[in-house]
């Protein structure tokens, strides 16, 4: 075992490490931070600490940074320096600025969000058609590894192909595995500017809707309950929930029988 660790460049203690689940207090804190971010995505760790203090929730900035890392959240305010990424992970330009998106399969968007549960949490990824808001595929995972993002992408591509695919600059989406899937399908890759969640505004609105209409209301106890509940909700969201911006069509109707244009 010592020899294998040496060959892999790993410390032997890594083999015996077992992750410790967050306690109930931290899980409630994660949920409070997530809710606050949905209301004020411009806040950084200092602002988050101050806002929570006014709600009698006391936390220092060091712990706040750790919680934000677990949630995968960062302020949309401009940063003083760009993020340094892992070698080999390319970052692509943002292609949607000033672009009129007037038809299905013109632009797809993808993102990951945090899903709080009674005990623990999961991560949710979704692929959405920008024009119609139709959720083409989604997956749940207990980690932020790229595999569940690839599964959602592959499922979405079974039913169509966009001209442009937009994501943030998360490591899952800048990975070679993910970008190569898009390149092989001759899809133009677009990425938000660093810290600019507003560049992917449609899917950010989707997360707010899903959380306030389903996740926070249901307070899921298990991963199986969460999966079934989200399956039912996404069916309702796509097939039965009319959108004012779609002329009271549902996302499914707008995706399969679109109007010629929309403001």
Buried (B, 14 or more C-beta within 10 A) or exposed (E): EEEEBEEEEEEEEEEEEEEEEBEEEBBEBBBBBBEBBBEEBEBBBEBBBEBBEEEEBEBEEEBBEEBBEBBBBBBBEEBEEEEEEEEEBEBBEBBBEEEEBEBBBBBBBBBBBBBBBEEBBBBBBBBBBBBBBBBBBBBBBEEBEBEBBBBBBEBBBEEEBBBBBBBBBBBBBBBEEBBEBBEEEEBBBBBBBBBBBEBBBBBBEBBBBBBEBBBBEBEBEEBEBBBEBBEEBBEEBBEEBEBEEBEEBBBBBBBEEBBEEBE
